[in-house]
Structures are given as C-alpha cells and as structure tokens.
Amino acid sequence: MNFKEQYMSGKIEFDEIHRFVSEWNNSDDTRTLAKFLGLNAEEEDIWIDVSDEALQEMLDAERERIQDSN
C-alpha cells in the first residue's frame, strides 16, 4: 500500500509521509514521487505549492466525505 492508501485507511499518521519520501529518495523506483505516494495531481500541487498541512487537510476532508457516504 502506498502512503495515501495507508493514511486514508487510518493505518499511519500523516507525518509518515516523510518516511515515504525518504524511502523513495533512497530507491531506484522510476515512478514520480507523487505516484509513489499515491497522490493525484491536485493533491501534489497543494502539497508543493502550499504546505504539508494543506495536503493533510485535503486528505482528511476526503476521508470524512468517504466515511459520511458509508
């Protein structure tokens, strides 16, 4: 499971994103960092252009919408 899948399922805390980035940096993975993390283009843009906190808020809102629809 990638970062986003694990975070969205509640298996890891958001701060684990830094461990995933480090893992990607130290790997031969040919995917982009966003693909490795499981982020879509909008999420990647928010993360890069705004902040970690903005990405976390976006993911938390998505997780809440999913939970409310179930």
CHARMM internal coordinates of N, CA and C (Angstrom, degrees):
IC EDIT
DIST 1 N 1 CA 1.4622
DIST 1 CA 1 C 1.5254
ANGL 1 N 1 CA 1 C 109.61
DIST 1 C 2 N 1.3070
ANGL 1 CA 1 C 2 N 115.83
DIHE 1 N 1 CA 1 C 2 N 140.94
DIST 2 N 2 CA 1.4569
ANGL 1 C 2 N 2 CA 119.35
DIHE 1 CA 1 C 2 N 2 CA 178.52
DIST 2 CA 2 C 1.5376
ANGL 2 N 2 CA 2 C 110.10
DIHE 1 C 2 N 2 CA 2 C -83.57
DIST 2 C 3 N 1.3228
ANGL 2 CA 2 C 3 N 115.80
DIHE 2 N 2 CA 2 C 3 N 178.65
DIST 3 N 3 CA 1.4581
ANGL 2 C 3 N 3 CA 120.64
DIHE 2 CA 2 C 3 N 3 CA -178.13
DIST 3 CA 3 C 1.5181
ANGL 3 N 3 CA 3 C 112.07
DIHE 2 C 3 N 3 CA 3 C -56.14
DIST 3 C 4 N 1.3263
ANGL 3 CA 3 C 4 N 116.85
DIHE 3 N 3 CA 3 C 4 N -51.25
DIST 4 N 4 CA 1.4609
ANGL 3 C 4 N 4 CA 120.19
DIHE 3 CA 3 C 4 N 4 CA -175.04
DIST 4 CA 4 C 1.5256
ANGL 4 N 4 CA 4 C 111.12
DIHE 3 C 4 N 4 CA 4 C -61.74
DIST 4 C 5 N 1.3091
ANGL 4 CA 4 C 5 N 117.18
DIHE 4 N 4 CA 4 C 5 N -44.51
DIST 5 N 5 CA 1.4692
ANGL 4 C 5 N 5 CA 120.02
DIHE 4 CA 4 C 5 N 5 CA 179.37
DIST 5 CA 5 C 1.5250
ANGL 5 N 5 CA 5 C 111.23
DIHE 4 C 5 N 5 CA 5 C -59.66
DIST 5 C 6 N 1.3161
ANGL 5 CA 5 C 6 N 116.13
DIHE 5 N 5 CA 5 C 6 N -43.81
DIST 6 N 6 CA 1.4618
ANGL 5 C 6 N 6 CA 119.82
DIHE 5 CA 5 C 6 N 6 CA -179.49
DIST 6 CA 6 C 1.5266
ANGL 6 N 6 CA 6 C 111.61
DIHE 5 C 6 N 6 CA 6 C -68.35
DIST 6 C 7 N 1.3210
ANGL 6 CA 6 C 7 N 116.30
DIHE 6 N 6 CA 6 C 7 N -41.46
DIST 7 N 7 CA 1.4694
ANGL 6 C 7 N 7 CA 119.74
DIHE 6 CA 6 C 7 N 7 CA 179.56
DIST 7 CA 7 C 1.5249
ANGL 7 N 7 CA 7 C 110.89
DIHE 6 C 7 N 7 CA 7 C -66.06
DIST 7 C 8 N 1.3090
ANGL 7 CA 7 C 8 N 116.27
DIHE 7 N 7 CA 7 C 8 N -45.62
DIST 8 N 8 CA 1.4616
ANGL 7 C 8 N 8 CA 120.28
DIHE 7 CA 7 C 8 N 8 CA -177.76
DIST 8 CA 8 C 1.5271
ANGL 8 N 8 CA 8 C 111.81
DIHE 7 C 8 N 8 CA 8 C -64.60
DIST 8 C 9 N 1.3220
ANGL 8 CA 8 C 9 N 117.28
DIHE 8 N 8 CA 8 C 9 N -29.02
DIST 9 N 9 CA 1.4624
ANGL 8 C 9 N 9 CA 120.49
DIHE 8 CA 8 C 9 N 9 CA 179.26
DIST 9 CA 9 C 1.5275
ANGL 9 N 9 CA 9 C 112.12
DIHE 8 C 9 N 9 CA 9 C -87.27
DIST 9 C 10 N 1.3368
ANGL 9 CA 9 C 10 N 116.89
DIHE 9 N 9 CA 9 C 10 N -1.95
DIST 10 N 10 CA 1.4576
ANGL 9 C 10 N 10 CA 120.82
DIHE 9 CA 9 C 10 N 10 CA 177.80
DIST 10 CA 10 C 1.5187
ANGL 10 N 10 CA 10 C 114.46
DIHE 9 C 10 N 10 CA 10 C 81.58
DIST 10 C 11 N 1.3196
ANGL 10 CA 10 C 11 N 117.34
DIHE 10 N 10 CA 10 C 11 N 12.84
DIST 11 N 11 CA 1.4639
ANGL 10 C 11 N 11 CA 120.66
DIHE 10 CA 10 C 11 N 11 CA -178.61
DIST 11 CA 11 C 1.5244
ANGL 11 N 11 CA 11 C 113.09
DIHE 10 C 11 N 11 CA 11 C -78.74
DIST 11 C 12 N 1.3237
ANGL 11 CA 11 C 12 N 117.18
DIHE 11 N 11 CA 11 C 12 N -25.25
DIST 12 N 12 CA 1.4670
ANGL 11 C 12 N 12 CA 121.28
DIHE 11 CA 11 C 12 N 12 CA -179.81
DIST 12 CA 12 C 1.5259
ANGL 12 N 12 CA 12 C 109.77
DIHE 11 C 12 N 12 CA 12 C -136.82
DIST 12 C 13 N 1.3198
ANGL 12 CA 12 C 13 N 115.11
DIHE 12 N 12 CA 12 C 13 N 160.87
DIST 13 N 13 CA 1.4608
ANGL 12 C 13 N 13 CA 122.20
DIHE 12 CA 12 C 13 N 13 CA 174.22
DIST 13 CA 13 C 1.5347
ANGL 13 N 13 CA 13 C 108.74
DIHE 12 C 13 N 13 CA 13 C -84.20
DIST 13 C 14 N 1.3260
ANGL 13 CA 13 C 14 N 116.01
DIHE 13 N 13 CA 13 C 14 N 160.23
DIST 14 N 14 CA 1.4616
ANGL 13 C 14 N 14 CA 120.35
DIHE 13 CA 13 C 14 N 14 CA -178.02
DIST 14 CA 14 C 1.5262
ANGL 14 N 14 CA 14 C 112.08
DIHE 13 C 14 N 14 CA 14 C -59.66
DIST 14 C 15 N 1.3276
ANGL 14 CA 14 C 15 N 117.41
DIHE 14 N 14 CA 14 C 15 N -37.03
DIST 15 N 15 CA 1.4666
ANGL 14 C 15 N 15 CA 120.54
DIHE 14 CA 14 C 15 N 15 CA -177.51
DIST 15 CA 15 C 1.5219
ANGL 15 N 15 CA 15 C 113.54
DIHE 14 C 15 N 15 CA 15 C -58.46
DIST 15 C 16 N 1.3210
ANGL 15 CA 15 C 16 N 117.02
DIHE 15 N 15 CA 15 C 16 N -17.15
DIST 16 N 16 CA 1.4724
ANGL 15 C 16 N 16 CA 120.81
DIHE 15 CA 15 C 16 N 16 CA 177.31
DIST 16 CA 16 C 1.5232
ANGL 16 N 16 CA 16 C 111.69
DIHE 15 C 16 N 16 CA 16 C -64.07
DIST 16 C 17 N 1.3265
ANGL 16 CA 16 C 17 N 117.46
DIHE 16 N 16 CA 16 C 17 N -13.62
DIST 17 N 17 CA 1.4605
ANGL 16 C 17 N 17 CA 120.08
DIHE 16 CA 16 C 17 N 17 CA 178.69
DIST 17 CA 17 C 1.5276
ANGL 17 N 17 CA 17 C 110.25
DIHE 16 C 17 N 17 CA 17 C -56.21
DIST 17 C 18 N 1.3352
ANGL 17 CA 17 C 18 N 116.32
DIHE 17 N 17 CA 17 C 18 N -33.83
DIST 18 N 18 CA 1.4666
ANGL 17 C 18 N 18 CA 120.11
DIHE 17 CA 17 C 18 N 18 CA -178.85
DIST 18 CA 18 C 1.5294
ANGL 18 N 18 CA 18 C 111.45
DIHE 17 C 18 N 18 CA 18 C -67.94
DIST 18 C 19 N 1.3226
ANGL 18 CA 18 C 19 N 116.79
DIHE 18 N 18 CA 18 C 19 N -35.04
DIST 19 N 19 CA 1.4624
ANGL 18 C 19 N 19 CA 120.75
DIHE 18 CA 18 C 19 N 19 CA 176.28
DIST 19 CA 19 C 1.5287
ANGL 19 N 19 CA 19 C 109.89
DIHE 18 C 19 N 19 CA 19 C -66.05
DIST 19 C 20 N 1.3306
ANGL 19 CA 19 C 20 N 117.04
DIHE 19 N 19 CA 19 C 20 N -40.86
DIST 20 N 20 CA 1.4644
ANGL 19 C 20 N 20 CA 120.98
DIHE 19 CA 19 C 20 N 20 CA 178.78
DIST 20 CA 20 C 1.5266
ANGL 20 N 20 CA 20 C 110.86
DIHE 19 C 20 N 20 CA 20 C -65.63
DIST 20 C 21 N 1.3223
ANGL 20 CA 20 C 21 N 117.05
DIHE 20 N 20 CA 20 C 21 N -40.69
DIST 21 N 21 CA 1.4713
ANGL 20 C 21 N 21 CA 120.32
DIHE 20 CA 20 C 21 N 21 CA 178.07
DIST 21 CA 21 C 1.5227
ANGL 21 N 21 CA 21 C 109.68
DIHE 20 C 21 N 21 CA 21 C -61.77
DIST 21 C 22 N 1.3218
ANGL 21 CA 21 C 22 N 116.57
DIHE 21 N 21 CA 21 C 22 N -44.47
DIST 22 N 22 CA 1.4608
ANGL 21 C 22 N 22 CA 121.14
DIHE 21 CA 21 C 22 N 22 CA 178.94
DIST 22 CA 22 C 1.5274
ANGL 22 N 22 CA 22 C 110.92
DIHE 21 C 22 N 22 CA 22 C -62.33
DIST 22 C 23 N 1.3228
ANGL 22 CA 22 C 23 N 115.76
DIHE 22 N 22 CA 22 C 23 N -43.00
DIST 23 N 23 CA 1.4737
ANGL 22 C 23 N 23 CA 120.23
DIHE 22 CA 22 C 23 N 23 CA 178.31
DIST 23 CA 23 C 1.5218
ANGL 23 N 23 CA 23 C 110.36
DIHE 22 C 23 N 23 CA 23 C -59.92
DIST 23 C 24 N 1.3425
ANGL 23 CA 23 C 24 N 117.24
DIHE 23 N 23 CA 23 C 24 N -43.79
DIST 24 N 24 CA 1.4638
ANGL 23 C 24 N 24 CA 121.60
DIHE 23 CA 23 C 24 N 24 CA 178.95
DIST 24 CA 24 C 1.5292
ANGL 24 N 24 CA 24 C 110.81
DIHE 23 C 24 N 24 CA 24 C -63.77
DIST 24 C 25 N 1.3464
ANGL 24 CA 24 C 25 N 115.72
DIHE 24 N 24 CA 24 C 25 N -43.67
DIST 25 N 25 CA 1.4684
ANGL 24 C 25 N 25 CA 120.32
DIHE 24 CA 24 C 25 N 25 CA 179.92
DIST 25 CA 25 C 1.5229
ANGL 25 N 25 CA 25 C 112.47
DIHE 24 C 25 N 25 CA 25 C -60.31
DIST 25 C 26 N 1.3182
ANGL 25 CA 25 C 26 N 116.41
DIHE 25 N 25 CA 25 C 26 N -31.22
DIST 26 N 26 CA 1.4620
ANGL 25 C 26 N 26 CA 121.41
DIHE 25 CA 25 C 26 N 26 CA -176.84
DIST 26 CA 26 C 1.5219
ANGL 26 N 26 CA 26 C 113.00
DIHE 25 C 26 N 26 CA 26 C -99.78
DIST 26 C 27 N 1.3179
ANGL 26 CA 26 C 27 N 116.79
DIHE 26 N 26 CA 26 C 27 N 16.52
DIST 27 N 27 CA 1.4596
ANGL 26 C 27 N 27 CA 120.47
DIHE 26 CA 26 C 27 N 27 CA -178.69
DIST 27 CA 27 C 1.5222
ANGL 27 N 27 CA 27 C 110.37
DIHE 26 C 27 N 27 CA 27 C -116.85
DIST 27 C 28 N 1.3129
ANGL 27 CA 27 C 28 N 114.28
DIHE 27 N 27 CA 27 C 28 N 173.02
DIST 28 N 28 CA 1.4651
ANGL 27 C 28 N 28 CA 120.94
DIHE 27 CA 27 C 28 N 28 CA 174.77
DIST 28 CA 28 C 1.5222
ANGL 28 N 28 CA 28 C 110.94
DIHE 27 C 28 N 28 CA 28 C -100.49
DIST 28 C 29 N 1.3323
ANGL 28 CA 28 C 29 N 116.98
DIHE 28 N 28 CA 28 C 29 N 15.98
DIST 29 N 29 CA 1.4609
ANGL 28 C 29 N 29 CA 122.27
DIHE 28 CA 28 C 29 N 29 CA -177.71
DIST 29 CA 29 C 1.5271
ANGL 29 N 29 CA 29 C 109.10
DIHE 28 C 29 N 29 CA 29 C -60.68
DIST 29 C 30 N 1.3132
ANGL 29 CA 29 C 30 N 116.31
DIHE 29 N 29 CA 29 C 30 N 129.82
DIST 30 N 30 CA 1.4715
ANGL 29 C 30 N 30 CA 120.62
DIHE 29 CA 29 C 30 N 30 CA -176.71
DIST 30 CA 30 C 1.5232
ANGL 30 N 30 CA 30 C 112.86
DIHE 29 C 30 N 30 CA 30 C -89.88
DIST 30 C 31 N 1.3434
ANGL 30 CA 30 C 31 N 117.18
DIHE 30 N 30 CA 30 C 31 N -7.26
DIST 31 N 31 CA 1.4674
ANGL 30 C 31 N 31 CA 120.33
DIHE 30 CA 30 C 31 N 31 CA 177.58
DIST 31 CA 31 C 1.5317
ANGL 31 N 31 CA 31 C 109.79
DIHE 30 C 31 N 31 CA 31 C -69.61
DIST 31 C 32 N 1.3179
ANGL 31 CA 31 C 32 N 115.79
DIHE 31 N 31 CA 31 C 32 N 155.80
DIST 32 N 32 CA 1.4569
ANGL 31 C 32 N 32 CA 119.24
DIHE 31 CA 31 C 32 N 32 CA 172.18
DIST 32 CA 32 C 1.5306
ANGL 32 N 32 CA 32 C 108.17
DIHE 31 C 32 N 32 CA 32 C -66.09
DIST 32 C 33 N 1.3090
ANGL 32 CA 32 C 33 N 116.53
DIHE 32 N 32 CA 32 C 33 N 161.39
DIST 33 N 33 CA 1.4526
ANGL 32 C 33 N 33 CA 120.44
DIHE 32 CA 32 C 33 N 33 CA 178.27
DIST 33 CA 33 C 1.5204
ANGL 33 N 33 CA 33 C 110.65
DIHE 32 C 33 N 33 CA 33 C -59.39
DIST 33 C 34 N 1.3212
ANGL 33 CA 33 C 34 N 116.91
DIHE 33 N 33 CA 33 C 34 N -42.64
DIST 34 N 34 CA 1.4672
ANGL 33 C 34 N 34 CA 120.30
DIHE 33 CA 33 C 34 N 34 CA 179.68
DIST 34 CA 34 C 1.5238
ANGL 34 N 34 CA 34 C 110.88
DIHE 33 C 34 N 34 CA 34 C -58.90
DIST 34 C 35 N 1.3164
ANGL 34 CA 34 C 35 N 117.77
DIHE 34 N 34 CA 34 C 35 N -45.33
DIST 35 N 35 CA 1.4671
ANGL 34 C 35 N 35 CA 121.22
DIHE 34 CA 34 C 35 N 35 CA 178.83
DIST 35 CA 35 C 1.5239
ANGL 35 N 35 CA 35 C 110.34
DIHE 34 C 35 N 35 CA 35 C -63.74
DIST 35 C 36 N 1.3146
ANGL 35 CA 35 C 36 N 117.14
DIHE 35 N 35 CA 35 C 36 N -41.95
DIST 36 N 36 CA 1.4592
ANGL 35 C 36 N 36 CA 122.00
DIHE 35 CA 35 C 36 N 36 CA 178.57
DIST 36 CA 36 C 1.5276
ANGL 36 N 36 CA 36 C 110.74
DIHE 35 C 36 N 36 CA 36 C -59.11
DIST 36 C 37 N 1.3405
ANGL 36 CA 36 C 37 N 115.99
DIHE 36 N 36 CA 36 C 37 N -40.92
DIST 37 N 37 CA 1.4619
ANGL 36 C 37 N 37 CA 121.03
DIHE 36 CA 36 C 37 N 37 CA -179.73
DIST 37 CA 37 C 1.5188
ANGL 37 N 37 CA 37 C 112.45
DIHE 36 C 37 N 37 CA 37 C -78.56
DIST 37 C 38 N 1.3304
ANGL 37 CA 37 C 38 N 116.99
DIHE 37 N 37 CA 37 C 38 N -20.62
DIST 38 N 38 CA 1.4580
ANGL 37 C 38 N 38 CA 121.26
DIHE 37 CA 37 C 38 N 38 CA -177.69
DIST 38 CA 38 C 1.5189
ANGL 38 N 38 CA 38 C 113.32
DIHE 37 C 38 N 38 CA 38 C 90.14
DIST 38 C 39 N 1.3215
ANGL 38 CA 38 C 39 N 117.17
DIHE 38 N 38 CA 38 C 39 N 18.75
DIST 39 N 39 CA 1.4646
ANGL 38 C 39 N 39 CA 121.79
DIHE 38 CA 38 C 39 N 39 CA -177.88
DIST 39 CA 39 C 1.5228
ANGL 39 N 39 CA 39 C 110.54
DIHE 38 C 39 N 39 CA 39 C -87.98
DIST 39 C 40 N 1.3384
ANGL 39 CA 39 C 40 N 115.76
DIHE 39 N 39 CA 39 C 40 N 142.82
DIST 40 N 40 CA 1.4573
ANGL 39 C 40 N 40 CA 119.63
DIHE 39 CA 39 C 40 N 40 CA 172.78
DIST 40 CA 40 C 1.5328
ANGL 40 N 40 CA 40 C 108.32
DIHE 39 C 40 N 40 CA 40 C -85.54
DIST 40 C 41 N 1.3206
ANGL 40 CA 40 C 41 N 116.88
DIHE 40 N 40 CA 40 C 41 N 176.83
DIST 41 N 41 CA 1.4702
ANGL 40 C 41 N 41 CA 121.25
DIHE 40 CA 40 C 41 N 41 CA -175.01
DIST 41 CA 41 C 1.5289
ANGL 41 N 41 CA 41 C 112.30
DIHE 40 C 41 N 41 CA 41 C -61.24
DIST 41 C 42 N 1.3188
ANGL 41 CA 41 C 42 N 116.81
DIHE 41 N 41 CA 41 C 42 N -42.13
DIST 42 N 42 CA 1.4659
ANGL 41 C 42 N 42 CA 120.21
DIHE 41 CA 41 C 42 N 42 CA -179.84
DIST 42 CA 42 C 1.5249
ANGL 42 N 42 CA 42 C 110.98
DIHE 41 C 42 N 42 CA 42 C -63.94
DIST 42 C 43 N 1.3250
ANGL 42 CA 42 C 43 N 116.98
DIHE 42 N 42 CA 42 C 43 N -43.61
DIST 43 N 43 CA 1.4653
ANGL 42 C 43 N 43 CA 121.01
DIHE 42 CA 42 C 43 N 43 CA 178.82
DIST 43 CA 43 C 1.5217
ANGL 43 N 43 CA 43 C 111.11
DIHE 42 C 43 N 43 CA 43 C -63.95
DIST 43 C 44 N 1.3163
ANGL 43 CA 43 C 44 N 115.82
DIHE 43 N 43 CA 43 C 44 N -41.84
DIST 44 N 44 CA 1.4691
ANGL 43 C 44 N 44 CA 120.22
DIHE 43 CA 43 C 44 N 44 CA 178.35
DIST 44 CA 44 C 1.5319
ANGL 44 N 44 CA 44 C 110.64
DIHE 43 C 44 N 44 CA 44 C -61.74
DIST 44 C 45 N 1.3321
ANGL 44 CA 44 C 45 N 116.53
DIHE 44 N 44 CA 44 C 45 N -44.29
DIST 45 N 45 CA 1.4682
ANGL 44 C 45 N 45 CA 120.30
DIHE 44 CA 44 C 45 N 45 CA 179.59
DIST 45 CA 45 C 1.5227
ANGL 45 N 45 CA 45 C 111.67
DIHE 44 C 45 N 45 CA 45 C -60.83
DIST 45 C 46 N 1.3243
ANGL 45 CA 45 C 46 N 116.85
DIHE 45 N 45 CA 45 C 46 N -45.26
DIST 46 N 46 CA 1.4720
ANGL 45 C 46 N 46 CA 120.52
DIHE 45 CA 45 C 46 N 46 CA 179.26
DIST 46 CA 46 C 1.5214
ANGL 46 N 46 CA 46 C 110.17
DIHE 45 C 46 N 46 CA 46 C -60.92
DIST 46 C 47 N 1.3277
ANGL 46 CA 46 C 47 N 116.06
DIHE 46 N 46 CA 46 C 47 N -44.17
DIST 47 N 47 CA 1.4621
ANGL 46 C 47 N 47 CA 121.43
DIHE 46 CA 46 C 47 N 47 CA -178.52
DIST 47 CA 47 C 1.5233
ANGL 47 N 47 CA 47 C 111.02
DIHE 46 C 47 N 47 CA 47 C -62.13
DIST 47 C 48 N 1.3369
ANGL 47 CA 47 C 48 N 116.70
DIHE 47 N 47 CA 47 C 48 N -46.05
DIST 48 N 48 CA 1.4626
ANGL 47 C 48 N 48 CA 121.04
DIHE 47 CA 47 C 48 N 48 CA -177.11
DIST 48 CA 48 C 1.5259
ANGL 48 N 48 CA 48 C 111.92
DIHE 47 C 48 N 48 CA 48 C -75.46
DIST 48 C 49 N 1.3445
ANGL 48 CA 48 C 49 N 116.36
DIHE 48 N 48 CA 48 C 49 N -45.88
DIST 49 N 49 CA 1.4598
ANGL 48 C 49 N 49 CA 120.35
DIHE 48 CA 48 C 49 N 49 CA -173.30
DIST 49 CA 49 C 1.5250
ANGL 49 N 49 CA 49 C 114.31
DIHE 48 C 49 N 49 CA 49 C -81.61
DIST 49 C 50 N 1.3382
ANGL 49 CA 49 C 50 N 117.38
DIHE 49 N 49 CA 49 C 50 N -24.47
DIST 50 N 50 CA 1.4682
ANGL 49 C 50 N 50 CA 119.52
DIHE 49 CA 49 C 50 N 50 CA -175.48
DIST 50 CA 50 C 1.5320
ANGL 50 N 50 CA 50 C 110.09
DIHE 49 C 50 N 50 CA 50 C -114.56
DIST 50 C 51 N 1.3377
ANGL 50 CA 50 C 51 N 116.92
DIHE 50 N 50 CA 50 C 51 N -78.15
DIST 51 N 51 CA 1.4654
ANGL 50 C 51 N 51 CA 118.05
DIHE 50 CA 50 C 51 N 51 CA -177.75
DIST 51 CA 51 C 1.5177
ANGL 51 N 51 CA 51 C 111.62
DIHE 50 C 51 N 51 CA 51 C -176.93
DIST 51 C 52 N 1.3262
ANGL 51 CA 51 C 52 N 115.37
DIHE 51 N 51 CA 51 C 52 N 168.16
DIST 52 N 52 CA 1.4665
ANGL 51 C 52 N 52 CA 121.66
DIHE 51 CA 51 C 52 N 52 CA 172.22
DIST 52 CA 52 C 1.5280
ANGL 52 N 52 CA 52 C 109.58
DIHE 51 C 52 N 52 CA 52 C -57.87
DIST 52 C 53 N 1.3204
ANGL 52 CA 52 C 53 N 115.91
DIHE 52 N 52 CA 52 C 53 N -43.39
DIST 53 N 53 CA 1.4595
ANGL 52 C 53 N 53 CA 121.11
DIHE 52 CA 52 C 53 N 53 CA -177.05
DIST 53 CA 53 C 1.5194
ANGL 53 N 53 CA 53 C 111.80
DIHE 52 C 53 N 53 CA 53 C -62.05
DIST 53 C 54 N 1.3318
ANGL 53 CA 53 C 54 N 116.41
DIHE 53 N 53 CA 53 C 54 N -38.91
DIST 54 N 54 CA 1.4686
ANGL 53 C 54 N 54 CA 120.10
DIHE 53 CA 53 C 54 N 54 CA 179.24
DIST 54 CA 54 C 1.5272
ANGL 54 N 54 CA 54 C 110.47
DIHE 53 C 54 N 54 CA 54 C -65.70
DIST 54 C 55 N 1.3195
ANGL 54 CA 54 C 55 N 116.97
DIHE 54 N 54 CA 54 C 55 N -39.94
DIST 55 N 55 CA 1.4631
ANGL 54 C 55 N 55 CA 120.10
DIHE 54 CA 54 C 55 N 55 CA 176.87
DIST 55 CA 55 C 1.5256
ANGL 55 N 55 CA 55 C 109.94
DIHE 54 C 55 N 55 CA 55 C -64.53
DIST 55 C 56 N 1.3126
ANGL 55 CA 55 C 56 N 116.69
DIHE 55 N 55 CA 55 C 56 N -43.62
DIST 56 N 56 CA 1.4639
ANGL 55 C 56 N 56 CA 119.64
DIHE 55 CA 55 C 56 N 56 CA 179.28
DIST 56 CA 56 C 1.5269
ANGL 56 N 56 CA 56 C 110.80
DIHE 55 C 56 N 56 CA 56 C -60.48
DIST 56 C 57 N 1.3153
ANGL 56 CA 56 C 57 N 117.18
DIHE 56 N 56 CA 56 C 57 N -43.70
DIST 57 N 57 CA 1.4672
ANGL 56 C 57 N 57 CA 120.69
DIHE 56 CA 56 C 57 N 57 CA 178.11
DIST 57 CA 57 C 1.5273
ANGL 57 N 57 CA 57 C 111.02
DIHE 56 C 57 N 57 CA 57 C -60.63
DIST 57 C 58 N 1.3342
ANGL 57 CA 57 C 58 N 117.06
DIHE 57 N 57 CA 57 C 58 N -41.31
DIST 58 N 58 CA 1.4594
ANGL 57 C 58 N 58 CA 121.25
DIHE 57 CA 57 C 58 N 58 CA 179.61
DIST 58 CA 58 C 1.5269
ANGL 58 N 58 CA 58 C 110.43
DIHE 57 C 58 N 58 CA 58 C -63.87
DIST 58 C 59 N 1.3208
ANGL 58 CA 58 C 59 N 116.73
DIHE 58 N 58 CA 58 C 59 N -46.11
DIST 59 N 59 CA 1.4616
ANGL 58 C 59 N 59 CA 120.31
DIHE 58 CA 58 C 59 N 59 CA 179.96
DIST 59 CA 59 C 1.5255
ANGL 59 N 59 CA 59 C 111.43
DIHE 58 C 59 N 59 CA 59 C -66.31
DIST 59 C 60 N 1.3278
ANGL 59 CA 59 C 60 N 116.55
DIHE 59 N 59 CA 59 C 60 N -39.07
DIST 60 N 60 CA 1.4692
ANGL 59 C 60 N 60 CA 120.19
DIHE 59 CA 59 C 60 N 60 CA 178.52
DIST 60 CA 60 C 1.5271
ANGL 60 N 60 CA 60 C 110.67
DIHE 59 C 60 N 60 CA 60 C -63.13
DIST 60 C 61 N 1.3261
ANGL 60 CA 60 C 61 N 116.89
DIHE 60 N 60 CA 60 C 61 N -41.05
DIST 61 N 61 CA 1.4666
ANGL 60 C 61 N 61 CA 120.73
DIHE 60 CA 60 C 61 N 61 CA 178.66
DIST 61 CA 61 C 1.5227
ANGL 61 N 61 CA 61 C 110.35
DIHE 60 C 61 N 61 CA 61 C -64.47
DIST 61 C 62 N 1.3199
ANGL 61 CA 61 C 62 N 116.88
DIHE 61 N 61 CA 61 C 62 N -40.85
DIST 62 N 62 CA 1.4651
ANGL 61 C 62 N 62 CA 120.58
DIHE 61 CA 61 C 62 N 62 CA 178.29
DIST 62 CA 62 C 1.5271
ANGL 62 N 62 CA 62 C 110.26
DIHE 61 C 62 N 62 CA 62 C -64.46
DIST 62 C 63 N 1.3123
ANGL 62 CA 62 C 63 N 116.46
DIHE 62 N 62 CA 62 C 63 N -43.17
DIST 63 N 63 CA 1.4627
ANGL 62 C 63 N 63 CA 120.77
DIHE 62 CA 62 C 63 N 63 CA 179.26
DIST 63 CA 63 C 1.5256
ANGL 63 N 63 CA 63 C 110.99
DIHE 62 C 63 N 63 CA 63 C -61.97
DIST 63 C 64 N 1.3277
ANGL 63 CA 63 C 64 N 115.94
DIHE 63 N 63 CA 63 C 64 N -39.87
DIST 64 N 64 CA 1.4728
ANGL 63 C 64 N 64 CA 120.71
DIHE 63 CA 63 C 64 N 64 CA 178.92
DIST 64 CA 64 C 1.5317
ANGL 64 N 64 CA 64 C 110.92
DIHE 63 C 64 N 64 CA 64 C -65.46
DIST 64 C 65 N 1.3344
ANGL 64 CA 64 C 65 N 117.07
DIHE 64 N 64 CA 64 C 65 N -42.03
DIST 65 N 65 CA 1.4699
ANGL 64 C 65 N 65 CA 120.76
DIHE 64 CA 64 C 65 N 65 CA 177.88
DIST 65 CA 65 C 1.5341
ANGL 65 N 65 CA 65 C 110.91
DIHE 64 C 65 N 65 CA 65 C -60.84
DIST 65 C 66 N 1.3257
ANGL 65 CA 65 C 66 N 115.32
DIHE 65 N 65 CA 65 C 66 N -42.07
DIST 66 N 66 CA 1.4580
ANGL 65 C 66 N 66 CA 119.95
DIHE 65 CA 65 C 66 N 66 CA 179.96
DIST 66 CA 66 C 1.5263
ANGL 66 N 66 CA 66 C 110.31
DIHE 65 C 66 N 66 CA 66 C -64.47
DIST 66 C 67 N 1.3149
ANGL 66 CA 66 C 67 N 117.05
DIHE 66 N 66 CA 66 C 67 N -44.37
DIST 67 N 67 CA 1.4667
ANGL 66 C 67 N 67 CA 121.19
DIHE 66 CA 66 C 67 N 67 CA -179.88
DIST 67 CA 67 C 1.5112
ANGL 67 N 67 CA 67 C 110.98
DIHE 66 C 67 N 67 CA 67 C -64.48
DIST 67 C 68 N 1.3384
ANGL 67 CA 67 C 68 N 117.31
DIHE 67 N 67 CA 67 C 68 N -39.28
DIST 68 N 68 CA 1.4629
ANGL 67 C 68 N 68 CA 120.96
DIHE 67 CA 67 C 68 N 68 CA -179.27
DIST 68 CA 68 C 1.5234
ANGL 68 N 68 CA 68 C 112.10
DIHE 67 C 68 N 68 CA 68 C -68.38
DIST 68 C 69 N 1.3318
ANGL 68 CA 68 C 69 N 116.49
DIHE 68 N 68 CA 68 C 69 N -28.16
DIST 69 N 69 CA 1.4666
ANGL 68 C 69 N 69 CA 119.34
DIHE 68 CA 68 C 69 N 69 CA -178.64
DIST 69 CA 69 C 1.5241
ANGL 69 N 69 CA 69 C 112.68
DIHE 68 C 69 N 69 CA 69 C -81.70
DIST 69 C 70 N 1.3182
ANGL 69 CA 69 C 70 N 116.91
DIHE 69 N 69 CA 69 C 70 N -11.77
DIST 70 N 70 CA 1.4828
ANGL 69 C 70 N 70 CA 120.43
DIHE 69 CA 69 C 70 N 70 CA -179.89
DIST 70 CA 70 C 1.4935
ANGL 70 N 70 CA 70 C 112.20
DIHE 69 C 70 N 70 CA 70 C -91.37
END
COOR INIT
IC SEED 1 N 1 CA 1 C
IC BUILD
